[in-house]
């Protein structure tokens, strides 16, 4: 599923990285603990998190994660946008709970990592 | 090739800058993407550790066609019991570090998993030296 399709499926706002939104993602992982994200070996992954800070973007950069969805109405900062743009990562803001986002993405065919 | 970077202790806004620079260098050198991922994941964990626990530190990375050696030397409290620190789930991280999405006692084991060799030496009240060694192009193609 393309990142752009994920955003429209969720009715969520793409904050930056529209150029990257044609990329396909197959798997999803939901976590506020970046240490858990850094243990994953899966590619083509979308990360759902309520942790809106630079380290979420850095974690995605190191783990080759092309898209982060910030749940629970967490807002992306200008600094996060700059870091994400540099690494070609799409940032999406979603006003509802992580659970709701997971349910919607699962229905759309996004698979769990494990 | 040798590359040097500085790390500011306690500065979470810039934590990861050195790892990001090294990732760009590895990409330019056409290092295999699977090797790049394990190198930068281990390095980023190590960089976050310096930011979280030390006053500051230095990273020196030696990159050639067959291996990458990265040494992180920090000035800080040191690790009194390295074996204990290596245990999954053991952490001395502050609440601030936990708010950043870390401090679950997973960093050192994850660094070990992603390296081919890892050496840690530490002197209490002086600092810690971590050496991360990666042999390149050893991953099976279908991994």
gemmi code that builds the backbone of each chain (N, CA, C; Angstrom):
import gemmi

chains = {
    "A": [
        ("UNK", (0.847, -1.195, 0.000), (0.000, 0.000, 0.000), (0.882, 1.244, 0.000)),
        ("UNK", (0.546, 2.194, -0.846), (1.351, 3.408, -0.914), (1.126, 4.274, 0.338)),
        ("UNK", (2.163, 5.039, 0.706), (2.059, 5.913, 1.873), (0.910, 6.914, 1.679)),
        ("UNK", (0.759, 7.410, 0.456), (-0.326, 8.373, 0.180), (-1.702, 7.745, 0.411)),
        ("UNK", (-1.819, 6.445, 0.068), (-3.098, 5.732, 0.282), (-3.362, 5.543, 1.779)),
        ("UNK", (-2.295, 5.304, 2.520), (-2.443, 5.156, 3.979), (-2.996, 6.444, 4.573)),
        ("UNK", (-2.411, 7.567, 4.153), (-2.853, 8.872, 4.681), (-4.311, 9.116, 4.344)),
        ("UNK", (-4.702, 8.836, 3.088), (-6.094, 9.118, 2.733), (-7.042, 8.121, 3.400)),
        ("UNK", (-6.593, 6.895, 3.554), (-7.406, 5.890, 4.245), (-7.696, 6.309, 5.690)),
        ("UNK", (-6.686, 6.898, 6.340), (-6.856, 7.345, 7.733), (-7.531, 8.714, 7.818)),
        ("UNK", (-7.621, 9.387, 6.690), (-8.108, 10.773, 6.700), (-7.152, 11.660, 7.486)),
        ("UNK", (-5.867, 11.357, 7.364), (-4.859, 12.052, 8.177), (-4.077, 13.060, 7.343)),
        ("UNK", (-3.386, 13.954, 8.050), (-2.679, 15.054, 7.388), (-1.220, 14.671, 7.126)),
        ("UNK", (-0.807, 14.757, 5.852), (0.609, 14.568, 5.533), (1.325, 15.894, 5.796)),
        ("UNK", (2.221, 15.901, 6.777), (2.879, 17.149, 7.178), (4.076, 17.442, 6.289)),
        ("UNK", (4.832, 16.412, 5.956), (5.956, 16.596, 5.033), (6.301, 15.266, 4.384)),
        ("UNK", (7.063, 15.335, 3.294), (7.514, 14.125, 2.610), (6.511, 13.613, 1.583)),
        ("UNK", (5.797, 14.526, 0.946), (4.837, 14.085, -0.087), (5.546, 13.413, -1.261)),
        ("UNK", (6.771, 13.847, -1.525), (7.549, 13.250, -2.632), (7.806, 11.766, -2.395)),
        ("UNK", (7.813, 11.410, -1.131), (8.128, 10.040, -0.727), (6.865, 9.174, -0.668)),
        ("UNK", (5.699, 9.813, -0.876), (4.432, 9.154, -0.566), (4.027, 8.091, -1.578)),
        ("UNK", (4.810, 7.927, -2.644), (4.559, 6.870, -3.607), (5.161, 5.539, -3.179)),
        ("UNK", (5.951, 5.584, -2.150), (6.614, 4.352, -1.680), (5.610, 3.385, -1.080)),
        ("UNK", (5.879, 2.110, -1.294), (4.991, 1.070, -0.776), (5.407, 0.647, 0.620)),
        ("UNK", (4.434, 0.492, 1.497), (4.720, -0.125, 2.797), (3.823, -1.349, 2.952)),
        ("UNK", (4.374, -2.354, 3.619), (3.666, -3.623, 3.742), (3.335, -3.927, 5.212)),
        ("UNK", (4.213, -3.422, 6.104), (4.105, -3.762, 7.521), (3.894, -2.518, 8.382)),
        ("UNK", (3.313, -2.754, 9.569), (3.140, -1.666, 10.528), (3.681, -2.064, 11.884)),
        ("UNK", (4.167, -1.063, 12.631), (4.637, -1.303, 14.000), (4.215, -0.106, 14.836)),
        ("UNK", (3.596, -0.379, 15.991), (3.090, 0.701, 16.840), (3.824, 0.675, 18.166)),
        ("UNK", (4.540, 1.764, 18.490), (5.299, 1.787, 19.733), (5.684, 3.210, 20.114)),
        ("UNK", (5.680, 3.477, 21.421), (6.226, 4.739, 21.908), (7.654, 4.545, 22.405)),
        ("UNK", (8.106, 3.296, 22.415), (9.457, 2.996, 22.883), (10.375, 2.803, 21.671)),
        ("UNK", (11.256, 3.769, 21.455), (12.122, 3.718, 20.272), (13.103, 2.551, 20.347)),
        ("UNK", (13.449, 2.133, 21.565), (14.342, 0.976, 21.731), (13.743, -0.263, 21.073)),
        ("UNK", (12.424, -0.431, 21.161), (11.775, -1.570, 20.509), (11.831, -1.429, 18.985)),
        ("UNK", (11.631, -0.213, 18.503), (11.656, 0.018, 17.053), (13.039, -0.325, 16.492)),
        ("UNK", (14.071, 0.016, 17.265), (15.447, -0.189, 16.793), (15.861, -1.656, 16.755)),
        ("UNK", (15.031, -2.545, 17.291), (15.362, -3.976, 17.220), (14.795, -4.636, 15.954)),
        ("UNK", (13.983, -3.896, 15.180), (13.302, -4.504, 14.031), (14.219, -4.631, 12.828)),
        ("UNK", (14.050, -5.710, 12.099), (14.857, -5.886, 10.888), (14.006, -5.759, 9.626)),
        ("UNK", (12.713, -5.510, 9.819), (11.774, -5.480, 8.694), (11.941, -4.204, 7.859)),
        ("UNK", (11.829, -4.350, 6.541), (11.813, -3.186, 5.654), (10.362, -2.867, 5.275)),
        ("UNK", (10.172, -1.752, 4.591), (8.840, -1.327, 4.133), (7.834, -1.263, 5.275)),
        ("UNK", (8.215, -0.496, 6.270), (7.483, -0.459, 7.532), (6.949, 0.947, 7.782)),
        ("UNK", (5.709, 1.022, 8.280), (5.198, 2.309, 8.757), (5.189, 2.251, 10.286)),
        ("UNK", (5.667, 3.339, 10.904), (5.730, 3.397, 12.366), (4.596, 4.272, 12.894)),
        ("UNK", (3.839, 3.735, 13.854), (2.818, 4.531, 14.536), (3.327, 4.817, 15.937)),
        ("UNK", (3.328, 6.080, 16.323), (3.831, 6.419, 17.643), (3.151, 7.674, 18.192)),
        ("UNK", (3.132, 7.767, 19.516), (2.664, 8.984, 20.170), (3.826, 9.823, 20.656)),
        ("UNK", (5.039, 9.391, 20.315), (6.243, 10.089, 20.757), (6.657, 11.100, 19.680)),
        ("UNK", (6.255, 12.355, 19.874), (6.550, 13.373, 18.858), (7.793, 14.149, 19.278)),
        ("UNK", (8.962, 13.612, 18.952), (10.207, 14.354, 19.181), (11.242, 13.969, 18.122)),
        ("UNK", (12.392, 14.664, 18.173), (13.442, 14.414, 17.175), (13.866, 12.961, 17.136)),
        ("UNK", (13.857, 12.322, 18.320), (14.394, 10.965, 18.368), (13.510, 9.961, 17.628)),
        ("UNK", (12.208, 10.240, 17.536), (11.338, 9.371, 16.738), (11.770, 9.434, 15.268)),
        ("UNK", (12.096, 10.641, 14.799), (12.520, 10.800, 13.401), (13.904, 10.178, 13.191)),
        ("UNK", (14.799, 10.407, 14.135), (16.139, 9.809, 14.042), (16.047, 8.277, 14.034)),
        ("UNK", (15.171, 7.737, 14.879), (15.008, 6.274, 14.933), (14.541, 5.752, 13.576)),
        ("UNK", (13.589, 6.454, 12.964), (13.102, 6.049, 11.637), (14.228, 6.130, 10.611)),
        ("UNK", (15.025, 7.194, 10.719), (16.146, 7.359, 9.785), (17.111, 6.172, 9.884)),
        ("UNK", (17.507, 5.822, 11.096), (18.480, 4.735, 11.280), (17.891, 3.389, 10.859)),
        ("UNK", (16.569, 3.212, 11.059), (15.926, 1.922, 10.779), (15.364, 1.827, 9.364)),
        ("UNK", (15.650, 2.818, 8.518), (15.126, 2.841, 7.140), (13.602, 2.773, 7.103)),
        ("UNK", (12.946, 3.479, 8.021), (11.479, 3.525, 8.038), (11.030, 4.753, 7.240)),
        ("UNK", (10.236, 4.549, 6.161), (9.924, 5.684, 5.280), (8.768, 6.566, 5.750)),
        ("UNK", (8.028, 6.140, 6.776), (6.829, 6.908, 7.160), (6.525, 6.755, 8.651)),
        ("UNK", (6.256, 7.892, 9.311), (5.820, 7.857, 10.715), (4.443, 8.497, 10.816)),
        ("UNK", (3.526, 7.812, 11.507), (2.211, 8.384, 11.795), (2.182, 8.741, 13.275)),
        ("UNK", (2.028, 10.041, 13.572), (1.955, 10.490, 14.961), (0.496, 10.482, 15.395)),
        ("UNK", (0.194, 9.623, 16.355), (-1.194, 9.414, 16.780), (-1.536, 10.307, 17.975)),
        ("UNK", (-2.779, 10.216, 18.423), (-3.273, 10.944, 19.609), (-3.084, 12.450, 19.490)),
        ("UNK", (-3.187, 12.948, 18.246), (-3.144, 14.387, 17.989), (-1.817, 15.036, 18.371)),
        ("UNK", (-0.745, 14.252, 18.385), (0.576, 14.827, 18.682), (1.048, 15.637, 17.474)),
        ("UNK", (1.677, 16.755, 17.767), (2.059, 17.655, 16.677), (3.554, 17.575, 16.361)),
        ("UNK", (3.816, 17.605, 15.069), (5.184, 17.564, 14.566), (5.805, 18.959, 14.682)),
        ("UNK", (7.063, 19.050, 15.120), (7.723, 20.360, 15.228), (8.481, 20.682, 13.936)),
        ("UNK", (8.864, 21.947, 13.800), (9.623, 22.388, 12.630), (10.948, 21.619, 12.520)),
        ("UNK", (11.578, 21.405, 13.670), (12.851, 20.683, 13.680), (12.674, 19.239, 13.185)),
        ("UNK", (11.559, 18.617, 13.594), (11.281, 17.255, 13.129), (11.066, 17.238, 11.619)),
        ("UNK", (10.381, 18.262, 11.106), (10.148, 18.350, 9.655), (11.488, 18.448, 8.916)),
        ("UNK", (12.393, 19.267, 9.463), (13.699, 19.423, 8.809), (14.478, 18.111, 8.792)),
        ("UNK", (14.476, 17.417, 9.927), (15.187, 16.129, 10.001), (14.568, 15.115, 9.036)),
        ("UNK", (13.240, 15.084, 8.996), (12.537, 14.110, 8.147), (12.767, 14.411, 6.669)),
        ("UNK", (12.751, 15.696, 6.324), (12.930, 16.090, 4.926), (14.316, 15.684, 4.436)),
        ("UNK", (15.303, 15.889, 5.308), (16.682, 15.530, 4.969), (16.815, 14.033, 4.672)),
        ("UNK", (16.012, 13.224, 5.345), (16.125, 11.771, 5.191), (14.983, 11.173, 4.373)),
        ("UNK", (14.179, 12.056, 3.749), (13.106, 11.575, 2.881), (12.095, 10.699, 3.630)),
        ("UNK", (11.682, 11.153, 4.791), (10.701, 10.417, 5.588), (9.388, 11.207, 5.586)),
        ("UNK", (8.279, 10.494, 5.347), (6.967, 11.141, 5.369), (6.439, 11.177, 6.809)),
        ("UNK", (6.021, 12.357, 7.262), (5.422, 12.492, 8.593), (3.935, 12.773, 8.451)),
        ("UNK", (3.134, 12.024, 9.202), (1.677, 12.134, 9.133), (1.125, 12.394, 10.536)),
        ("UNK", (0.190, 13.335, 10.655), (-0.479, 13.583, 11.944), (-1.884, 12.999, 11.910)),
        ("UNK", (-2.207, 12.278, 12.990), (-3.499, 11.594, 13.070), (-4.130, 11.944, 14.418)),
        ("UNK", (-5.366, 12.476, 14.408), (-5.909, 13.010, 15.659), (-6.417, 11.965, 16.644)),
        ("UNK", (-6.598, 10.724, 16.203), (-7.237, 9.732, 17.075), (-6.213, 8.807, 17.736)),
        ("UNK", (-6.730, 7.790, 18.430), (-5.857, 6.911, 19.223), (-5.010, 5.993, 18.345)),
        ("UNK", (-3.971, 5.463, 18.958), (-3.114, 4.501, 18.268), (-3.920, 3.254, 17.916)),
        ("UNK", (-4.786, 2.843, 18.838), (-5.605, 1.647, 18.626), (-6.465, 1.800, 17.365)),
        ("UNK", (-7.099, 2.964, 17.252), (-7.962, 3.203, 16.096), (-7.155, 3.188, 14.787)),
        ("UNK", (-5.982, 3.783, 14.829), (-5.128, 3.793, 13.629), (-4.734, 2.370, 13.249)),
        ("UNK", (-4.385, 1.572, 14.238), (-3.977, 0.182, 13.985), (-5.138, -0.602, 13.372)),
        ("UNK", (-6.334, -0.422, 13.921), (-7.516, -1.124, 13.406), (-7.742, -0.751, 11.933)),
        ("UNK", (-7.673, 0.543, 11.643), (-7.924, 0.993, 10.269), (-6.871, 0.467, 9.297)),
        ("UNK", (-5.605, 0.493, 9.730), (-4.540, 0.034, 8.834), (-4.590, -1.478, 8.657)),
        ("UNK", (-4.970, -2.181, 9.709), (-5.091, -3.627, 9.610), (-6.185, -4.012, 8.614)),
        ("UNK", (-7.311, -3.305, 8.693), (-8.409, -3.553, 7.734), (-7.958, -3.278, 6.302)),
        ("UNK", (-7.053, -2.315, 6.169), (-6.570, -1.952, 4.829), (-5.492, -2.909, 4.324)),
        ("UNK", (-5.088, -3.872, 5.175), (-4.148, -4.895, 4.713), (-2.712, -4.722, 5.178)),
        ("UNK", (-2.454, -3.712, 6.007), (-1.094, -3.563, 6.558), (-0.864, -4.672, 7.590)),
        ("UNK", (0.288, -5.346, 7.477), (0.521, -6.551, 8.287), (1.392, -6.262, 9.519)),
        ("UNK", (1.232, -7.041, 10.575), (2.128, -6.884, 11.734), (3.514, -7.442, 11.426)),
        ("UNK", (4.520, -6.901, 12.119), (5.887, -7.374, 11.926), (6.060, -8.756, 12.553)),
        ("UNK", (5.481, -8.937, 13.727), (5.488, -10.257, 14.381), (4.295, -10.367, 15.305)),
    ],
    "B": [
        ("UNK", (39.634, 5.263, 5.731), (39.202, 6.645, 5.955), (38.798, 6.829, 7.414)),
        ("UNK", (39.183, 7.966, 7.950), (38.874, 8.241, 9.360), (37.939, 9.449, 9.473)),
        ("UNK", (36.957, 9.333, 10.333), (36.021, 10.443, 10.556), (35.834, 10.634, 12.061)),
        ("UNK", (35.824, 11.898, 12.498), (35.664, 12.198, 13.932), (34.454, 13.082, 14.171)),
        ("UNK", (33.765, 12.817, 15.253), (32.586, 13.606, 15.637), (32.586, 13.836, 17.141)),
        ("UNK", (31.944, 14.939, 17.554), (31.795, 15.241, 18.983), (30.358, 14.936, 19.405)),
        ("UNK", (30.171, 14.511, 20.650), (28.811, 14.321, 21.186), (28.670, 15.186, 22.431)),
        ("UNK", (27.568, 15.934, 22.489), (27.255, 16.749, 23.663), (26.419, 15.931, 24.645)),
        ("UNK", (26.904, 15.752, 25.859), (26.115, 15.039, 26.864), (24.852, 15.815, 27.203)),
        ("UNK", (23.752, 15.109, 27.358), (22.495, 15.730, 27.792), (21.718, 16.475, 26.714)),
        ("UNK", (22.273, 16.577, 25.503), (21.613, 17.369, 24.463), (20.802, 16.451, 23.545)),
        ("UNK", (19.553, 16.218, 23.936), (18.737, 15.283, 23.163), (18.304, 15.820, 21.815)),
        ("UNK", (18.322, 17.149, 21.657), (17.920, 17.723, 20.365), (18.903, 17.301, 19.274)),
        ("UNK", (20.177, 17.158, 19.635), (21.173, 16.822, 18.608), (21.595, 15.355, 18.654)),
        ("UNK", (21.034, 14.583, 19.573), (21.402, 13.161, 19.646), (21.059, 12.477, 18.330)),
        ("UNK", (22.020, 11.812, 17.759), (21.792, 11.149, 16.476), (22.436, 11.870, 15.306)),
        ("UNK", (22.926, 13.089, 15.531), (23.546, 13.845, 14.431), (24.771, 13.121, 13.865)),
        ("UNK", (25.609, 12.590, 14.761), (26.817, 11.906, 14.293), (26.438, 10.635, 13.531)),
        ("UNK", (25.474, 9.881, 14.078), (25.036, 8.650, 13.402), (24.484, 8.971, 12.013)),
        ("UNK", (23.766, 10.092, 11.924), (23.187, 10.512, 10.651), (24.291, 10.848, 9.640)),
        ("UNK", (25.331, 11.557, 10.113), (26.457, 11.896, 9.221), (27.150, 10.627, 8.733)),
        ("UNK", (27.351, 9.691, 9.647), (28.054, 8.456, 9.274), (27.195, 7.632, 8.303)),
        ("UNK", (25.877, 7.660, 8.499), (24.999, 6.955, 7.558), (25.155, 7.530, 6.143)),
        ("UNK", (25.221, 8.857, 6.047), (25.382, 9.496, 4.728), (26.711, 9.072, 4.086)),
        ("UNK", (27.766, 9.022, 4.894), (29.089, 8.624, 4.377), (29.037, 7.177, 3.868)),
        ("UNK", (28.421, 6.287, 4.653), (28.346, 4.864, 4.262), (27.551, 4.697, 2.973)),
        ("UNK", (26.490, 5.510, 2.818), (25.689, 5.454, 1.584), (26.533, 5.898, 0.397)),
        ("UNK", (27.286, 6.994, 0.588), (28.138, 7.494, -0.500), (29.185, 6.464, -0.896)),
        ("UNK", (29.624, 5.671, 0.071), (30.641, 4.662, -0.204), (30.023, 3.364, -0.742)),
        ("UNK", (28.687, 3.406, -0.983), (27.971, 2.248, -1.536), (28.077, 0.991, -0.676)),
        ("UNK", (28.116, 1.164, 0.618), (28.095, 0.014, 1.524), (26.703, -0.622, 1.433)),
        ("UNK", (26.624, -1.946, 1.493), (25.358, -2.671, 1.390), (24.348, -2.132, 2.413)),
        ("UNK", (23.086, -1.981, 1.989), (22.098, -1.315, 2.855), (21.836, -2.089, 4.150)),
        ("UNK", (21.997, -3.434, 4.103), (21.792, -4.211, 5.337), (22.914, -3.943, 6.329)),
        ("UNK", (24.136, -3.808, 5.785), (25.259, -3.450, 6.662), (25.064, -2.036, 7.217)),
        ("UNK", (24.626, -1.114, 6.357), (24.426, 0.272, 6.827), (23.430, 0.275, 7.982)),
        ("UNK", (22.345, -0.472, 7.826), (21.304, -0.445, 8.867), (21.854, -0.951, 10.203)),
        ("UNK", (22.579, -2.080, 10.197), (23.048, -2.591, 11.494), (24.140, -1.693, 12.082)),
        ("UNK", (24.948, -1.081, 11.211), (25.985, -0.173, 11.712), (25.339, 1.044, 12.371)),
        ("UNK", (24.395, 1.678, 11.668), (23.859, 2.935, 12.208), (22.908, 2.696, 13.381)),
        ("UNK", (22.224, 1.545, 13.402), (21.372, 1.238, 14.561), (22.240, 1.071, 15.813)),
        ("UNK", (23.325, 0.295, 15.691), (24.219, 0.108, 16.845), (24.868, 1.430, 17.254)),
        ("UNK", (25.298, 2.191, 16.263), (25.961, 3.464, 16.554), (25.001, 4.456, 17.201)),
        ("UNK", (23.786, 4.509, 16.686), (22.782, 5.428, 17.241), (22.464, 5.075, 18.697)),
        ("UNK", (22.307, 3.786, 18.976), (22.096, 3.351, 20.363), (23.268, 3.825, 21.239)),
        ("UNK", (24.478, 3.673, 20.709), (25.669, 4.059, 21.469), (25.722, 5.576, 21.655)),
        ("UNK", (25.361, 6.303, 20.603), (25.367, 7.774, 20.686), (24.336, 8.254, 21.710)),
        ("UNK", (23.149, 7.656, 21.675), (22.104, 8.017, 22.646), (22.592, 7.715, 24.070)),
        ("UNK", (23.313, 6.604, 24.247), (23.858, 6.269, 25.567), (24.790, 7.366, 26.075)),
        ("UNK", (25.640, 7.881, 25.195), (26.571, 8.945, 25.613), (25.775, 10.191, 26.002)),
        ("UNK", (24.797, 10.561, 25.168), (23.964, 11.733, 25.473), (23.225, 11.526, 26.802)),
        ("UNK", (22.734, 10.296, 27.010), (21.909, 10.019, 28.187), (22.719, 9.948, 29.475)),
        ("UNK", (23.938, 9.444, 29.396), (24.660, 9.129, 30.631), (25.929, 9.948, 30.872)),
        ("UNK", (26.542, 10.477, 29.800), (27.867, 11.092, 29.967), (27.805, 12.617, 29.825)),
        ("UNK", (28.920, 13.278, 30.159), (29.003, 14.744, 30.001), (29.293, 15.098, 28.547)),
        ("UNK", (29.933, 14.182, 27.864), (30.259, 14.414, 26.460), (31.157, 13.306, 25.970)),
        ("UNK", (31.396, 13.291, 24.659), (32.241, 12.230, 24.143), (32.673, 12.480, 22.719)),
        ("UNK", (33.472, 11.551, 22.230), (33.985, 11.637, 20.855), (33.719, 10.311, 20.146)),
        ("UNK", (33.415, 10.432, 18.868), (33.249, 9.232, 18.039), (34.342, 9.256, 16.987)),
        ("UNK", (35.062, 8.164, 16.822), (35.941, 8.087, 15.657), (35.577, 6.820, 14.885)),
        ("UNK", (35.380, 7.017, 13.595), (34.955, 5.914, 12.734), (36.029, 5.655, 11.686)),
        ("UNK", (36.426, 4.393, 11.583), (37.416, 4.001, 10.580), (36.707, 3.090, 9.591)),
        ("UNK", (36.656, 3.530, 8.356), (35.877, 2.794, 7.348), (36.794, 2.344, 6.220)),
        ("UNK", (36.785, 1.053, 5.926), (37.458, 0.603, 4.704), (36.560, -0.402, 3.981)),
        ("UNK", (37.056, -1.035, 2.945), (36.165, -1.846, 2.101), (35.712, -3.136, 2.785)),
        ("UNK", (36.448, -3.604, 3.788), (36.075, -4.866, 4.411), (35.493, -4.723, 5.807)),
        ("UNK", (35.808, -3.616, 6.480), (35.261, -3.463, 7.833), (35.082, -2.012, 8.262)),
        ("UNK", (34.221, -1.850, 9.267), (33.985, -0.538, 9.875), (34.250, -0.690, 11.364)),
        ("UNK", (35.129, 0.173, 11.886), (35.416, 0.170, 13.329), (35.037, 1.530, 13.885)),
        ("UNK", (34.166, 1.533, 14.880), (33.731, 2.801, 15.470), (34.043, 2.775, 16.962)),
        ("UNK", (34.724, 3.818, 17.405), (35.086, 3.900, 18.825), (34.407, 5.127, 19.426)),
        ("UNK", (33.681, 4.907, 20.520), (33.040, 6.022, 21.245), (33.717, 6.140, 22.607)),
        ("UNK", (34.294, 7.293, 22.850), (34.973, 7.520, 24.134), (34.239, 8.646, 24.844)),
        ("UNK", (33.710, 8.352, 26.032), (33.003, 9.421, 26.738), (33.645, 9.758, 28.073)),
        ("UNK", (33.343, 10.974, 28.525), (33.694, 11.383, 29.884), (32.403, 11.359, 30.671)),
        ("UNK", (32.380, 10.529, 31.708), (31.123, 10.404, 32.433), (31.264, 9.534, 33.656)),
        ("UNK", (30.143, 9.027, 34.141), (30.160, 8.274, 35.392), (30.764, 6.875, 35.265)),
        ("UNK", (30.904, 6.391, 34.029), (31.403, 5.029, 33.851), (30.342, 3.992, 34.182)),
        ("UNK", (30.661, 2.727, 33.905), (29.727, 1.620, 34.182), (30.376, 0.724, 35.243)),
        ("UNK", (29.825, 0.679, 36.465), (30.456, -0.109, 37.530), (30.464, -1.612, 37.234)),
        ("UNK", (29.371, -2.113, 36.617), (29.263, -3.553, 36.392), (28.783, -3.771, 34.951)),
        ("UNK", (29.728, -3.995, 34.048), (29.384, -4.083, 32.621), (28.486, -5.291, 32.345)),
        ("UNK", (28.756, -6.399, 33.023), (27.952, -7.605, 32.819), (26.473, -7.340, 33.160)),
        ("UNK", (26.266, -6.621, 34.264), (24.901, -6.261, 34.675), (24.268, -5.311, 33.653)),
        ("UNK", (25.053, -4.349, 33.180), (24.546, -3.379, 32.202), (24.156, -4.048, 30.887)),
        ("UNK", (24.809, -5.169, 30.573), (24.511, -5.880, 29.327), (23.206, -6.664, 29.407)),
        ("UNK", (22.681, -6.836, 30.621), (21.457, -7.627, 30.765), (20.245, -6.882, 30.210)),
        ("UNK", (19.452, -7.604, 29.431), (18.215, -7.050, 28.871), (17.330, -6.538, 30.009)),
        ("UNK", (16.901, -5.295, 29.917), (15.973, -4.763, 30.916), (16.637, -3.970, 32.033)),
        ("UNK", (17.978, -4.097, 32.171), (18.661, -3.331, 33.229), (18.968, -1.935, 32.709)),
        ("UNK", (18.565, -0.908, 33.462), (18.821, 0.463, 33.021), (18.992, 1.390, 34.211)),
        ("UNK", (19.859, 2.392, 34.053), (19.983, 3.434, 35.072), (19.530, 4.779, 34.484)),
        ("UNK", (18.781, 4.724, 33.389), (18.396, 5.953, 32.680), (17.452, 6.818, 33.515)),
        ("UNK", (17.564, 8.130, 33.322), (16.723, 9.097, 34.027), (15.321, 9.120, 33.413)),
        ("UNK", (14.342, 9.675, 34.153), (12.998, 9.810, 33.578), (13.020, 10.602, 32.262)),
        ("UNK", (13.924, 11.589, 32.160), (14.031, 12.393, 30.934), (14.399, 11.509, 29.734)),
        ("UNK", (15.318, 10.575, 29.960), (15.734, 9.666, 28.889), (14.568, 8.773, 28.483)),
        ("UNK", (13.793, 8.336, 29.472), (12.637, 7.479, 29.183), (11.588, 8.237, 28.374)),
        ("UNK", (11.439, 9.519, 28.678), (10.486, 10.339, 27.905), (10.904, 10.471, 26.451)),
        ("UNK", (12.186, 10.303, 26.191), (12.693, 10.396, 24.819), (12.465, 9.105, 24.039)),
        ("UNK", (11.939, 8.074, 24.717), (11.665, 6.812, 24.031), (12.750, 5.770, 24.216)),
        ("UNK", (13.620, 6.016, 25.222), (14.717, 5.075, 25.490), (14.709, 4.704, 26.971)),
        ("UNK", (15.810, 4.084, 27.426), (15.957, 3.800, 28.854), (15.236, 2.550, 29.306)),
        ("UNK", (15.033, 1.598, 28.374), (14.350, 0.357, 28.735), (15.338, -0.790, 28.974)),
        ("UNK", (16.625, -0.459, 28.976), (17.625, -1.507, 29.187), (17.775, -2.410, 27.976)),
        ("UNK", (17.595, -1.833, 26.788), (17.668, -2.636, 25.565), (18.826, -2.239, 24.655)),
        ("UNK", (19.432, -1.083, 24.938), (20.439, -0.526, 24.030), (21.680, -1.388, 23.890)),
        ("UNK", (22.310, -1.734, 24.998), (23.559, -2.513, 24.913), (23.332, -3.880, 24.271)),
        ("UNK", (22.272, -4.642, 24.681), (22.046, -5.928, 23.989), (21.801, -5.753, 22.484)),
        ("UNK", (21.094, -4.668, 22.116), (20.815, -4.444, 20.687), (22.096, -4.055, 19.936)),
        ("UNK", (22.974, -3.312, 20.599), (24.267, -2.989, 19.984), (25.054, -4.264, 19.727)),
        ("UNK", (25.063, -5.145, 20.713), (25.810, -6.411, 20.575), (25.250, -7.242, 19.418)),
        ("UNK", (23.900, -7.276, 19.320), (23.240, -8.058, 18.263), (23.648, -7.567, 16.868)),
        ("UNK", (23.816, -6.256, 16.738), (24.064, -5.677, 15.413), (25.544, -5.586, 15.026)),
        ("UNK", (26.434, -5.900, 15.971), (27.866, -5.811, 15.675), (28.439, -7.218, 15.487)),
        ("UNK", (29.617, -7.283, 14.871), (30.340, -8.563, 14.826), (31.223, -8.706, 16.056)),
        ("UNK", (31.721, -7.571, 16.541), (32.458, -7.577, 17.816), (32.133, -6.290, 18.538)),
        ("UNK", (32.002, -6.382, 19.856), (31.796, -5.164, 20.648), (32.657, -5.265, 21.898)),
        ("UNK", (33.415, -4.231, 22.160), (34.277, -4.213, 23.349), (33.940, -2.990, 24.185)),
        ("UNK", (33.715, -3.204, 25.468), (33.415, -2.087, 26.370), (34.451, -2.086, 27.495)),
        ("UNK", (35.058, -0.935, 27.724), (35.889, -0.775, 28.921), (35.396, 0.474, 29.633)),
        ("UNK", (35.470, 0.467, 30.961), (34.915, 1.597, 31.688), (35.645, 1.801, 33.009)),
        ("UNK", (35.844, 3.068, 33.370), (36.415, 3.414, 34.671), (35.394, 4.308, 35.379)),
        ("UNK", (34.949, 3.886, 36.561), (33.937, 4.646, 37.298), (34.454, 6.060, 37.589)),
        ("UNK", (33.594, 7.027, 37.384), (33.880, 8.462, 37.569), (34.840, 9.046, 36.528)),
        ("UNK", (35.202, 8.257, 35.536), (36.049, 8.793, 34.450), (35.335, 8.700, 33.107)),
        ("UNK", (34.914, 7.497, 32.748), (34.209, 7.369, 31.474), (34.231, 5.967, 30.917)),
        ("UNK", (33.640, 5.859, 29.735), (33.451, 4.556, 29.094), (33.945, 4.625, 27.657)),
        ("UNK", (34.557, 3.546, 27.214), (34.949, 3.422, 25.811), (34.238, 2.208, 25.221)),
        ("UNK", (33.569, 2.431, 24.110), (32.868, 1.343, 23.414), (33.446, 1.228, 22.020)),
        ("UNK", (33.812, 0.025, 21.642), (34.290, -0.189, 20.277), (33.318, -1.126, 19.559)),
        ("UNK", (32.844, -0.666, 18.412), (31.895, -1.440, 17.602), (32.602, -1.852, 16.320)),
        ("UNK", (32.619, -3.147, 16.047), (33.327, -3.630, 14.859), (32.353, -4.396, 13.953)),
        ("UNK", (32.393, -4.035, 12.684), (31.489, -4.647, 11.701), (32.316, -5.162, 10.529)),
        ("UNK", (32.144, -6.421, 10.169), (32.757, -6.943, 8.950), (31.713, -6.826, 7.840)),
        ("UNK", (32.109, -6.231, 6.731), (31.132, -5.915, 5.679), (30.888, -7.089, 4.732)),
        ("UNK", (29.704, -7.074, 4.118), (29.315, -8.045, 3.080), (29.337, -9.500, 3.555)),
        ("UNK", (28.971, -9.708, 4.813), (28.942, -11.076, 5.338), (27.503, -11.587, 5.457)),
        ("UNK", (26.523, -10.688, 5.215), (25.123, -11.090, 5.363), (24.707, -11.942, 4.171)),
        ("UNK", (24.039, -13.083, 4.413), (23.554, -13.865, 3.265), (22.606, -13.011, 2.412)),
        ("UNK", (22.641, -13.188, 1.071), (21.859, -12.331, 0.175), (20.362, -12.328, 0.468)),
        ("UNK", (19.815, -13.464, 0.925), (18.355, -13.513, 1.123), (17.952, -13.106, 2.534)),
        ("UNK", (18.902, -12.588, 3.316), (18.597, -12.224, 4.709), (17.737, -10.967, 4.744)),
    ],
}
model = gemmi.Model(1)
for chain_id, residues in chains.items():
    chain = gemmi.Chain(chain_id)
    for i, (resn, *xyz) in enumerate(residues, 1):
        res = gemmi.Residue()
        res.name, res.seqid = resn, gemmi.SeqId(i, " ")
        for name, pos in zip(("N", "CA", "C"), xyz):
            atom = gemmi.Atom()
            atom.name, atom.element = name, gemmi.Element(name[0])
            atom.pos, atom.b_iso = gemmi.Position(*pos), 0.0
            res.add_atom(atom)
        chain.add_residue(res)
    model.add_chain(chain)
structure = gemmi.Structure()
structure.add_model(model)
structure.setup_entities()
